[in-house]
Amino acid sequence: MTAISIRLLTGRFHATQWGRHVNEGVPEWPPSPWRVLRSLVATWKTKCPNISDDLAERILRKLAELPDFALPSATVAHTRHYMPWDKKGPGHTTLVFDTFVVLPSATEVLVCWPDATLLAEERSVLADWLHHVGYLGRAESWCEMRLLDDCEAEKRVSEINCRQLGTRAPDKNTEIVRVLCPDPSSAFSSVNEIKQANSKIAYYDPDWRLCGETLWLHAERWAEAPGSRWVRYSRNADCFKVTSAPTRTRSIQVCPQVARFALDSPVLPLVTQTLPVAEAARRNLMGIFGRQLERRDGVRGMSEVFSGKTNEGQVMATHDHAYYLPTDEDGDGRLDHLTIVAAAGFGTDELRALNALREIKSKERSDSGHPLGVLLLGFGMLGEVSKHGPTKCSSVWNTVTPYLCHRHPKKRGSKRDCPGELSSHVAFVTARLREDIARLLEGRVDLADIPLDAIIIEELEENGVFRLGSRRHRPIEFQRFRQKQGDDGGKRLSGAFKITFPREIPGPISLGHSSHFGMGLCFPV
């Protein structure tokens, strides 16, 4: 016994039965053995030239016998489109129906030759041969073929539901269908033996009638393909019955926590514009979300994840809402990516808004005439291994944007800062950074084993001046004021640091004032 399985990757089988016009809407089902063998010949000649003619003929002759089929449940569908028709003149079209068989992509069509026995060498060659078959029928019928071993073939014989009818009467609840099969006595005969008067001689390699091209067959006006024969098969009468899909239990959906975008513009924004780009991204996403969920009374939807505020307008106490992190990942001094991270996860409505984001609009960009486009690269989860962006893993992290202190110095009162911090800019900023790192350790379960004392903080400075990134920017070069009334980010003490953890930890790490807008962003070294 020899059996192969055919899995149609798109869940569609596009093939018109021989002798039928495409607009008749009669698909071929089961896939005809004539078509299967011709597909093998085409694959042999284009992808497997190392198979000798003698070995290929021995295998194909054994597969030229009549097979049985195991057909999965399927249905019929069609598309209709207009094709150019030059016979009526330029610009004219004709309506064409494309009828196809639809079946679940995970199911397989089983083709079984009960009397075909292959030698070990033939089985090995056929298995590799089938692996190279890319489609069956028209080119859009992508497929995977594989040779079943004897054990699996024996187990699946019970699935066969389409057999040659022969002289027996059809069983109850079955119907008769004509299937085009190769004729073993003539399929491998020479084409030139059947040439008609005044016809052009067709040359094929090998010179088999099985290899006759469709164009040649039509040109020679053959009513039936030479080397083939029609065989009556019986298949289930309800093989194309449409059944309702079973009700699926709704599974718990895991909400993605990371969205990655690539920035695109003739002139990309400078890295010093990190904060305004992040603010514009938040503003655009909130606008998209509001329009998509606008009610009939004109009230627009609001996302707590995007805005960081409750429905009552209160600032959220936790930091599970979105961080907007523009980054320069090629070191040219210009922002080229945007990573949006929310520990709370993006729900269905947020995902729809993220998918709809095409451009980060701002007044500055409109005035310059260089729109800032965005391309969604994908979604992910925090803690997943990442090779790109601020979510990578590392034990050493450098701030690439200024770290802005979360508070101002306290010079008087019972909670005033110590004289050492008040007298030294670096000491004060370093102390505030260590406080923010302590909050980071408390807020992340995966960092609970790291003691604060084991973390090393070093200043990134040259000649007493803090320097950031590959372009060695000073913190004062960055735009640090938000477009928010009363924001004082530009007046806060700032710095640049190298932070070393005792082990590798995943990002992102964004600390201090305006950390949700890319300030205090650390990048893995």
C-alpha positions in Angstrom: 0.0 0.0 0.0 1.1 3.5 -0.8 -0.6 6.6 0.6 0.1 10.3 0.5 -1.6 13.2 2.3 -2.3 16.6 0.7 -2.8 19.6 3.0 -4.1 22.7 1.3 -2.5 25.5 3.2 -5.1 28.2 2.4 -8.0 25.9 2.9 -8.9 26.2 -0.8 -8.6 23.9 -3.8 -8.9 25.8 -7.1 -9.2 23.4 -10.0 -11.7 23.1 -12.9 -12.6 19.6 -14.1 -11.3 18.7 -17.5 -14.0 19.4 -20.2 -15.8 21.9 -18.1 -15.7 25.7 -18.5 -14.7 27.7 -15.5 -18.0 29.6 -15.5 -19.9 26.4 -15.1 -18.9 26.5 -11.5 -18.1 22.8 -11.2 -14.9 22.3 -9.1 -12.9 19.1 -9.3 -13.4 16.9 -6.2 -11.6 14.7 -5.4 -8.4 16.0 -6.9 -7.9 13.9 -10.0 -5.1 11.3 -10.1 -4.3 12.7 -13.6 -3.7 16.1 -12.0 -1.6 14.7 -9.2 0.7 12.8 -11.5 1.1 15.8 -13.8 2.0 17.9 -10.8 4.6 15.4 -9.8 6.1 15.5 -13.3 6.3 19.3 -13.2 7.9 19.3 -9.8 10.4 16.6 -11.0 11.5 18.7 -14.0 11.7 22.0 -12.2 12.9 21.1 -8.7 14.2 17.6 -8.6 16.4 17.1 -11.7 18.6 14.6 -9.8 15.9 11.9 -10.1 16.7 9.7 -13.0 14.2 9.1 -15.8 14.1 5.4 -15.2 13.4 5.8 -11.4 10.8 8.5 -12.0 9.0 6.4 -14.5 9.0 3.3 -12.2 7.4 5.4 -9.4 4.8 7.1 -11.6 3.8 3.9 -13.3 2.9 2.4 -9.9 0.9 5.6 -9.0 -0.9 5.4 -12.3 -3.2 2.7 -10.9 -6.6 3.8 -9.5 -6.4 5.2 -6.0 -9.0 5.6 -3.2 -9.6 8.9 -1.4 -10.3 10.1 2.1 -12.1 13.4 1.6 -12.6 15.8 4.6 -15.8 17.8 5.1 -15.8 20.6 2.6 -18.1 23.1 0.9 -18.1 25.1 -2.3 -17.6 28.9 -2.7 -16.8 31.2 -5.5 -15.5 34.7 -6.4 -16.4 36.7 -9.4 -14.3 39.3 -11.1 -13.9 41.0 -14.4 -11.1 40.1 -16.8 -9.9 42.1 -19.8 -11.3 40.7 -23.1 -9.5 42.1 -26.1 -11.9 40.3 -28.5 -14.4 43.1 -27.9 -11.8 45.8 -28.2 -9.6 47.7 -25.7 -11.1 48.4 -22.3 -13.8 45.7 -22.5 -14.1 43.1 -19.8 -15.8 39.8 -19.2 -17.2 38.4 -16.0 -15.4 35.2 -14.7 -16.5 32.9 -11.9 -13.8 31.2 -9.9 -15.4 28.3 -8.1 -13.3 26.4 -5.5 -13.6 23.9 -2.7 -13.3 25.2 0.8 -12.1 23.0 3.7 -10.4 23.6 7.0 -6.7 24.2 6.4 -5.7 21.8 9.2 -7.4 18.8 7.4 -5.8 16.6 4.8 -6.9 14.8 1.7 -5.7 11.2 1.7 -4.8 9.5 -1.6 -4.2 5.7 -1.2 -3.1 3.2 -3.8 -4.0 -0.2 -2.2 -2.1 -2.3 -4.8 1.0 0.0 -5.2 4.1 -1.3 -3.4 7.3 0.8 -3.5 10.8 -0.4 -2.9 12.9 1.3 -0.2 14.7 3.4 -2.7 11.5 4.4 -4.4 9.9 5.4 -1.1 12.8 7.5 -0.2 12.8 9.4 -3.5 9.1 9.8 -3.5 9.1 11.3 0.0 11.6 13.9 -1.0 9.8 14.5 -4.3 6.5 15.2 -2.5 8.3 17.6 -0.2 9.0 19.9 -3.2 5.4 20.1 -4.5 4.2 23.6 -3.9 0.7 23.7 -5.3 -1.9 21.4 -6.9 -4.4 22.7 -9.4 -4.1 26.5 -10.1 -1.1 28.3 -8.6 -3.2 29.7 -5.7 -3.9 26.2 -4.3 -0.8 26.1 -2.1 -0.3 22.7 -0.6 2.0 20.4 1.3 2.3 16.7 0.3 3.9 13.9 2.4 4.3 10.2 2.1 2.7 8.2 4.9 4.6 5.4 6.5 3.0 1.9 6.4 1.8 2.1 10.0 0.0 5.5 9.6 -1.4 4.4 6.3 -3.0 1.3 7.8 -4.5 3.3 10.6 -6.1 5.8 8.2 -7.6 3.3 5.8 -10.9 3.6 7.7 -11.2 7.2 6.7 -11.5 6.4 3.0 -14.9 7.6 1.7 -14.4 7.9 -2.1 -13.7 4.8 -4.1 -13.9 3.7 -7.8 -17.3 2.3 -8.5 -16.4 -0.4 -11.0 -19.4 -2.7 -11.7 -21.0 -2.4 -8.3 -24.0 -0.3 -7.6 -23.5 2.9 -5.6 -24.1 2.7 -1.9 -26.9 4.6 -0.2 -26.3 8.3 0.5 -23.5 8.4 -2.2 -23.3 10.0 -5.6 -21.4 9.1 -8.8 -18.7 11.5 -10.0 -16.4 11.2 -13.0 -12.7 11.4 -12.2 -9.9 11.8 -14.8 -7.3 9.2 -14.2 -4.1 8.2 -16.1 -4.4 5.1 -18.4 -1.4 2.9 -17.5 -1.5 1.4 -21.0 -1.0 4.7 -22.8 -0.1 7.5 -20.4 3.6 6.8 -20.9 3.4 6.3 -24.7 5.0 8.7 -27.1 3.1 11.9 -28.0 4.3 11.7 -31.6 2.5 8.4 -32.1 -0.8 10.2 -32.1 0.0 13.3 -34.1 -2.7 14.4 -36.4 -2.4 15.5 -40.0 -0.9 19.0 -40.5 -0.3 19.2 -36.8 2.9 20.6 -35.2 5.0 18.0 -33.5 5.2 18.6 -29.8 8.5 17.8 -28.1 8.4 16.8 -24.4 11.0 15.5 -22.1 10.2 12.7 -21.4 8.0 12.1 -24.5 4.9 10.9 -22.6 1.3 11.7 -23.3 1.0 12.4 -19.6 3.3 15.4 -20.2 1.1 17.0 -23.0 0.5 20.7 -22.2 -3.0 22.0 -22.0 -2.3 24.6 -24.7 -1.2 21.8 -27.1 -4.2 19.7 -26.2 -6.6 22.5 -27.0 -4.7 23.4 -30.2 -5.0 19.9 -31.4 -8.7 19.9 -30.4 -8.5 16.8 -28.3 -11.9 16.2 -26.7 -10.1 14.2 -24.0 -6.4 14.2 -23.0 -4.5 11.4 -24.7 -3.2 8.9 -22.1 -6.1 9.5 -19.7 -9.4 7.8 -19.0 -12.6 8.6 -17.1 -13.4 6.5 -14.1 -16.6 6.5 -12.1 -16.1 7.1 -8.4 -18.7 7.2 -5.6 -18.4 10.0 -3.0 -20.7 11.0 -0.1 -23.8 12.8 -1.4 -23.4 15.5 1.3 -19.7 16.0 0.7 -20.4 19.7 0.2 -23.0 20.1 2.9 -22.7 23.4 4.8 -22.8 22.8 8.5 -22.8 25.4 11.3 -19.6 25.8 13.2 -19.6 24.5 16.8 -19.9 27.1 19.5 -16.5 27.9 20.8 -15.8 28.6 24.5 -14.4 32.0 24.8 -10.8 31.7 26.0 -9.1 34.1 28.3 -7.3 36.7 26.1 -3.8 37.7 27.1 -3.4 41.5 26.5 -0.1 42.5 24.8 2.0 44.9 26.9 4.5 46.1 24.3 3.9 47.8 20.9 6.8 48.5 18.6 6.8 51.1 15.8 9.3 52.3 13.3 9.4 56.0 12.6 9.5 57.2 9.0 10.1 60.7 7.6 12.5 62.5 5.2 13.8 64.3 8.3 13.6 62.2 11.4 13.3 64.2 14.7 16.5 64.7 16.7 17.0 62.7 19.9 16.7 65.9 21.8 13.1 66.0 20.8 12.2 62.8 22.7 9.7 64.4 25.0 7.6 66.3 22.4 7.5 63.2 20.1 6.3 61.1 23.0 3.7 63.6 24.0 2.5 63.9 20.4 2.2 60.0 20.1 0.1 60.0 23.3 -2.1 62.8 22.0 -2.6 61.1 18.6 -3.5 57.7 20.2 -5.9 59.3 22.6 -7.6 61.1 19.7 -7.9 57.9 17.6 -9.3 56.0 20.6 -11.8 58.8 21.3 -13.1 58.9 17.7 -13.4 55.1 17.5 -15.4 54.9 20.7 -17.4 58.1 20.2 -21.0 57.8 21.5 -24.1 59.1 19.7 -24.3 62.0 22.1 -20.9 63.1 21.0 -19.0 62.0 24.1 -15.7 60.5 23.1 -14.1 57.4 24.6 -11.2 57.6 26.9 -8.5 55.0 27.6 -7.0 54.9 31.1 -4.1 52.9 29.6 -3.2 55.6 27.1 -4.0 58.7 29.2 -2.8 57.6 32.7 -6.0 59.0 34.2 -9.2 57.6 35.5 -12.5 58.3 33.9 -13.0 61.0 36.6 -9.8 62.7 35.4 -7.7 61.7 38.4 -4.0 60.8 37.8 -3.6 57.1 38.3 -1.7 56.1 41.5 0.2 53.2 39.9 2.5 53.2 36.9 0.8 50.4 34.9 -0.4 52.8 32.2 1.5 53.5 29.0 5.1 54.6 28.7 5.9 56.3 25.4 9.6 55.7 24.6 11.0 57.1 21.4 14.6 55.8 20.8 17.6 56.3 18.5 18.6 52.7 17.8 21.2 53.2 15.0 23.2 55.9 16.8 22.8 58.7 14.3 21.3 61.1 16.7 17.8 60.9 15.3 14.8 59.0 16.7 13.9 56.0 14.5 11.7 53.8 16.7 8.8 54.2 19.2 8.1 51.6 21.9 4.9 51.9 23.9 4.8 49.8 27.1 1.9 49.3 29.5 2.2 46.8 32.3 -1.6 46.7 32.5 -1.8 45.5 28.9 -3.6 46.8 25.8 -7.2 45.8 25.6 -9.1 45.2 22.4 -10.0 48.8 22.0 -6.5 50.0 22.6 -5.1 47.4 20.1 -7.5 48.8 17.5 -6.3 52.3 18.1 -2.6 51.2 17.9 -3.3 49.4 14.6 -4.9 52.6 13.3 -1.9 54.9 14.1 -0.2 55.9 10.9 1.3 59.3 11.7 2.4 61.3 14.7 0.9 64.7 14.0 2.2 67.9 15.6 2.2 71.6 14.8 6.0 71.6 14.4 5.8 68.7 11.9 3.0 70.4 9.9 5.0 73.7 9.7 8.1 71.9 8.6 6.3 69.9 5.8 7.9 66.7 7.0 5.2 64.4 8.4 6.3 61.8 10.9 4.9 58.4 9.7 4.8 55.3 11.9 4.8 51.6 10.9 3.6 49.0 13.4 6.2 46.3 13.8 4.4 44.1 16.2 3.2 43.4 19.8 4.8 41.5 22.6 4.8 40.9 26.3 7.0 42.2 29.1 9.7 39.7 30.1 9.9 38.1 26.6 13.4 37.8 25.2 13.9 40.8 22.9 16.8 41.7 20.6 15.8 45.2 19.9 14.9 48.4 21.7 14.6 49.3 25.4 13.0 46.0 26.3 16.2 44.0 25.8 18.0 42.3 28.7 21.2 43.6 30.2 23.0 44.0 33.5 24.5 47.4 32.5 22.2 50.3 31.5 23.0 53.9 30.4 20.6 56.8 30.5 20.1 58.1 26.9 17.8 60.9 27.9 18.2 63.2 31.0 17.2 61.8 34.3 14.9 64.5 35.9 14.6 64.4 39.6 11.2 63.5 40.9 11.3 66.4 43.4 13.1 69.7 44.1 15.7 70.1 46.9 14.2 70.7 50.4 16.3 73.4 52.0 14.3 73.8 55.2 11.9 72.0 57.5 12.1 68.7 59.3 12.5 66.8 56.0 15.2 69.0 54.6 17.9 67.3 52.6 21.3 66.7 54.1 24.0 69.4 53.6 26.0 67.1 51.3 23.2 66.7 48.9 22.3 70.4 49.0 25.8 71.5 48.3 26.4 69.1 45.4 24.2 68.9 42.3 25.6 65.4 41.5 25.0 64.1 45.0 21.4 65.3 45.1 20.6 63.8 41.6 22.3 60.5 42.5 20.3 60.2 45.7 17.0 60.8 43.9 17.9 58.3 41.3 18.7 55.7 43.9 15.2 56.4 45.4 13.6 55.8 42.0 15.5 52.6 41.6 14.3 51.4 45.0 10.7 52.1 43.8 11.5 50.1 40.7 12.6 47.1 42.7 9.5 47.3 44.9 7.1 47.5 41.9 8.6 44.6 39.8 8.2 41.1 41.1 11.0 39.8 38.9 13.5 42.1 40.6 12.5 41.3 44.2 15.7 39.3 44.7 18.1 42.2 43.9 19.2 44.2 47.0 19.5 48.0 46.5 23.0 48.0 47.8 24.2 45.6 45.1 23.3 48.2 42.4 26.2 50.4 41.2 25.5 54.0 40.0 28.1 55.9 38.2 28.0 59.4 36.7 28.3 59.8 32.9 30.3 63.0 32.7 33.1 64.6 30.9 35.1 67.5 32.5 32.4 67.8 35.1 29.5 68.0 32.6 26.9 65.2 32.2 26.9 63.6 28.7 24.2 61.5 27.1 24.1 59.0 24.2 26.4 58.4 21.3 26.3 62.1 20.4 27.4 63.1 23.9 24.5 65.6 24.3 24.3 67.7 27.5 21.0 67.4 29.4 20.3 71.1 28.8 20.1 70.4 25.0 17.0 68.3 25.5 13.5 69.7 25.5 12.3 69.0 29.1 9.1 71.0 29.4 5.9 69.3 28.6 3.0 71.0 26.9 1.1 71.0 30.2 0.3 74.0 32.2 2.5 74.3 35.2 5.0 71.7 34.2 8.5 72.5 35.5 10.6 69.6 34.1 13.1 72.1 32.6 13.7 73.6 36.0 14.4 70.3 37.8 18.0 69.1 38.5 19.0 66.5 35.9 21.9 64.1 35.1 23.2 61.2 33.2 24.2 57.8 34.8 25.4 54.3 34.2 23.5 51.7 36.3 25.0 48.3 36.9 22.8 45.5 38.3 24.2 42.2 39.8 22.5 40.2 37.0 20.8 40.7 33.7 17.3 42.2 33.9 14.8 43.0 31.1 13.8 46.5 30.2 12.3 48.9 29.9 13.8 51.2 32.6 12.5 54.7 32.6 12.9 56.7 35.8 12.2 60.1 37.3 10.0 63.0 36.2 8.3 62.6 32.8 9.5 59.0 32.6 6.3 58.1 30.8 7.4 60.4 28.0 11.0 59.1 27.5 12.8 61.1 30.1 15.2 59.1 32.3 15.2 56.3 29.7 17.9 53.8 30.1 19.3 51.7 27.2 21.1 48.4 27.6 24.9 48.4 27.1 
